[in-house]
């Protein structure tokens, strides 16, 4: 589905939801509100609209089961429009005006960073469903996407291996904001620790929505012609991926020449472009639609029925949203209330099935356990899983690779109750942590 179609679909659906929510409120007067904070317009709509839809589906499914604590759930949808300051404004609207019990939202780290002070000030609960750069653990946030040790580092390890092509030269290409810059800082340090010479690492950043890739792809092609196996590690986000991959095809760069491993390209993004030139390029995620598992098969069936589209695809951040939603439901049941302090405490230790055959657990650092999967793009826009971890990997909030975070741990249980505890100084460093 193309960006414009996605935007139009998202906006129409949001309007329908708003109307339905108003009607439900008038009739019931006593519902539990669930906030949805995802961009339905702007550069990130291509990715985020789907996450709005999947949370709506989860709300509908939970209401079919009788709701929660004897009350119906009511979805409240807002559109922060890929505008980072607007994310904070809309978060405040959801928490202060709408009085939502929980928020599912954000995609980019810049949007998450924008809303953090609001959730802290108003003591809200945010479930964040997308891979991110780590170097953070906030009491009010639950990170159901991947930390660097659950995606970026395993991807590099795979490419370095014999099975992954024994890569020697590295292009770190990203959108110019906090997630790519921090992730690439970690990856560069990791590559240097592994003995990769600095001259064999090329780093490039482009703005959101970047469309002119001709010269950058030409530079990548030249960098890869030095006689050493070269790969691109892509932290490019949003609709900029479409022209990037098209330009790879235009310049004849095949996966056998210079493989690209992406962290923000999934089934939804591939649905809008011709995948034939992309066959063999890679993505590192924790879920693929192609995974054969009864739980996943049922989820795909439910999703396509909900969207009334038998061709609608699923993707990793959708699974992370589903896991987060189910964990929140179980925590509310456990706490017997939607009181945020009690739900936050109840969430640690909650276990729910993921969609690939395992059980994900919410850890004391507010990250979850996840399998790591690497898939090759097929000509139908799906992924063939070529590598996976033998079990689930616990998400690490702080990277042991960087000097300024190697001694930090996050633990939101007593007696630590801190997102950045210095294990050497034996104290919480709080706001001083970066």
Secondary structure by P-SEA (a helix, b strand, c coil): ccaaaaaaaaaaaaaaaaaaaaaaaaaccbbbbbbbbcccccccccccaaaaaaaaaaaaaaaaacccccbbbbbbbbbccccaaaaaaaaaaacccccccbbbbcccaaaaaaaaaaaaaabbbbbbccccccccccccbbbccccccccaaaaaaaaaccccccccbbbbcccccaaaaaaaaaaaaaaaaaccccccbbbbbbccccccaaaaaaaaaaaaccccbbbbbccccccaaaaaaaaaaaaccccccbbbbbccccccccccccccccccbbbbcccccccccaaaaaaaaaaaaaaccccccccaaaaaaaaaaaaaaaaaaaaccccaaaaaaaaccbbbbccccbbbbbccccbbbbbbbbbbbcccccccccccccbbbbbbcccccccccccbbbbccccccccccccccccccccccc
